[in-house]
């Protein structure tokens, strides 16, 4: 790790401009050259050609899951390394790769680490989720979360009403390919591992779980929502004839009917500073 490109979202999660500048100071004191910086989404993400032209060997990502997902998807074929620092609300990828939670300590440890690992992801068409995918009417809670993030409390009430109406007033999502699941659910969580897909489904009759899901969305920790049915599979499809709302690492996407949802694995490009067995083995 010698020449860096710094990608951040100064307005997301626990990130801010002062913290970004502090990290840049650590780059300098560690003898790391900063070839470029991108403040996403105000600025366009670099292309693989941009990085290669600047002779970058490592992209440092200091942002939330949505920004990290966008950058990794845009640079999926780039051959350099990625260092993920905790700059969002949940920071699940960073927690899996590092034993530290302090971005500056992680950066210093990464400077002397030569460990690179692959990460699993959920893929559907051109969309990927490294943390997880949510399907079904309950995914509409993302609008309430965005209202909270942006401080638009006037919109929050309408967003909560709309999410509640969709969650309990619409027929649930139906999926095929996961043995043991029932016919219809209000939320289906799909998380990746190196063996395939883990599926957890919430039924509308368990209204307490749906309320908890909504609260978890508002507080940021959506992956802790209670699930009542679980299964493992290699591939899923959305049943029915209508497009379905899906959240890839928290970002909304419309999936077409019968869209194939499967497991994938990245290149061995992620810098890991923890050495225990919790880090996904390549």
N, C-alpha and C positions, 0 to 999 in steps of 0.2 A: 504494500500500500504506500504509494509515493505521490501520485498526482490525482487529485480529486475533482469531482463535480458535485456540488452541494445542492440538493433538491429539498425544499421545505415549503410548508404552508404556515406562515407566521400567525395566521388567525385561527388555527385549528387546535383542538385539544388543549394540551398544556404548553403548546409552543407559543413563543412571542419573539419579537425582533431582538430584544436584549439577549435572550438565550441563544438565538442564532449567532449573534455577534460574539458571544462568549465562546461558542464552539469554534468559530473562525479563528479566534485567538489561540485556541488549543492546536488547531491545524498548524499555525505559524510556529508556535513554540516547540512543536514536535517535528518540525522540519518537513511538513507536508505541504506540497504546492497546491493551491486552489486555482484550477483552470477555468472554472465557471460556476455560476450560481443561478438557480431558477426558483423564483417565488411563484409557486403554483396555487391557484389557477390563473393568477393575473398574467403570468408569462407562460409561453409554450414550453412544453417539455423538450429536452434535447433529443435528437435522433441518434441512432448508433453511429451515423457518419459524423455528427458533431463531436461525439466523444472520441472517436478514433482520430479525427483530424486534430484534436487538442491533445492527443496522446494520453488520455485519461485511463487509469487502470482500475479506479474504484469510484462508484457512485455512492455518496452518503445520503441517506434518506432520513430526514428528521421531520415527521409529520404524522397525521392520523392514518387509519387503515385505508380510507378512500383515496387519499393522495398516493400512498404507497402502492395500492393496487393499480392506479392509473399509470404510475411510472414503470412498474414491473411489466405491465401489459404492453406498454409502448416499447420497452427495451428487451422484450423476451428473447430475442435472438442475438443480443449483444454478448460478447465473450468475456467482458470484464467482471469484476466482483461488485457485490452490493453489501453495504453496511447499513443495517436498519437500527436506528436509534429510537427510543421511546419518546414520541412527541405528540401522541394522541390521547384518547380517553382510556382505552383498554390496553393498547400496546401488546397484543397477544403474540404477534410475530417476534417482537423484540424480547419478550419474556422467554420465549422458547429458544432463542439463540444465545442469550446472555444471562449470566447469573447476577449481574449488576442492574440497577435501575437508573443510575446516574449517567446521563449521556456522555459527560466528560470522562468518567472512569471507563466506560465502554470503549470510547474512542482510543484512549491510551492503551487499553488491553488489546484492541484490534490491531493497533500499529505493529505489535510484535506477534500476532497470531497468524499462523499459516493454515488454519483449518477452514475448509470450504465444504459446505453441505448443500444437498438438494432439498427443496421443500415441495410437499404435495399441494395440489390445488384442485378445486372443482372447476370444470370447464363446460360451458354450453355455448356453442357457436364461437363468437369472438370474445366472449366474456369469461373472466376468471375470478375466482374467489379463493384467496389464500387463507383467510380466516374462516369464512363460512357463507352459506347461501340460505336465504329465507324465502319460502314460497307461501302463497296463500293470502286470504283477505287480511290477516293480521299484519302483513307487511306494510299496509297503509299507515301504520303508526309512524313511519319514517317522516311523514309531513309534520307531525307534532314535534318530533325531535328536532327537525330543522328550525321550527319556530322558536324552540327553546335556545338552540345554538345561536340564532341571530337576534335574540332578545325581542322578538316580535310577539309579545304576550297577547296582543289583540287577536292575532291569528291562531294562537294556541287553542283557545276554546273551540273554534270552528274545526280545527284539525283533529282535536280529541273527539268531538261529536262525530265527525266523518269516519274516523277510524273505528269508533265503537259501532256505528251503524253497519259498516262493511264487515266487521268481525262477526257480529251476531246476526246481521240481517241477510247476509248472502250465503249461498251454498259454498261449502268449503272446497279446497283444492283436492283434486284426485291425482294420484301418481301411480305409475306402474313400474315394476322392476324391483321393489323391495318386499321380500317375503315377510309376511306376518302383519303388514299394515292393513288397516281397514279401508273403507270406501271413500271417506271424506274427512278432511281436517281443516282447521282454521289456520294452522301454521305448520309448515314442515321445515325443519332445520336440516341442512346438509353440511357436514364438515368433512374435510379431507384428511386422510392419513396415507402412509406409503403402501397400505394394503388395499385401499379402495375408498369407499364413501361410508360415513356413519350417518344414519338418518334417524331423526327424532321428530315425532309428530304430536301436536297438541289438538285434542278434540274440543269442539265448541261446547260440549256439555260440561267440560271442566272449566267453568267460567272463572274460577279463582286463578287458574294458570294464565288465562287470557288477560285478566287484570294485571297480573304480575308481569306479563310480557309487555304491556303498555307502560307500566312503571319503569321496567328495565330499559325500555327505549328512551324514556325521558331522562333517566339518570345515566345512560350511556352503556350499561353492562347488559346488552341484550342476550349474550350467549348463556347467561345464568338462568334464563327462563325455564320453568318446569316443563318437562315433556312426559307424556303418558305412554307412548309407544316408541320402540326403538328397533332398528334393523341395520344390517350391513349389506352392501351391494357394490357392484362395479359400475352399474349404469341405471339411471332413472329416466322416465319420460313423464311429462305432464299429460294427463288424459283430458279428453274433451275437445271442443271445437273453438274455444275462445282463447285469445292471448291471456297470459297470466303475469301478474306483477311479481317481480323477483328482486331481491336485494343482494347484490354481490358485494361482500364486505361493507354492507350498509348503504351502497349506492343503488338507486332504482334503475331497473332494466325491465323491458317488456319481452317476455319469452313467447315465441309462437307455439301453437298447439303441437304436441308430440315432439317438441325440441328435445334432443338427446342431451342428458346431463351425465357427465362421466368424470372419472378421476384422471388426473394428470400429474406430472412431476417435472419440476424445473431442472435446469442444468445445475451442476455443482458450483454455484456462484455466490452463495451467501456466506459471509464471514461469521463464524460462530466463536465466541470467546468462552463459552462454558464447555466443559469436557465430560459431563456426566451423561448418563443414558437418556436423559429427557430430551436432548437434541435429536431430531429425526436422523436416523442413520441413512446414509446414502446408499 
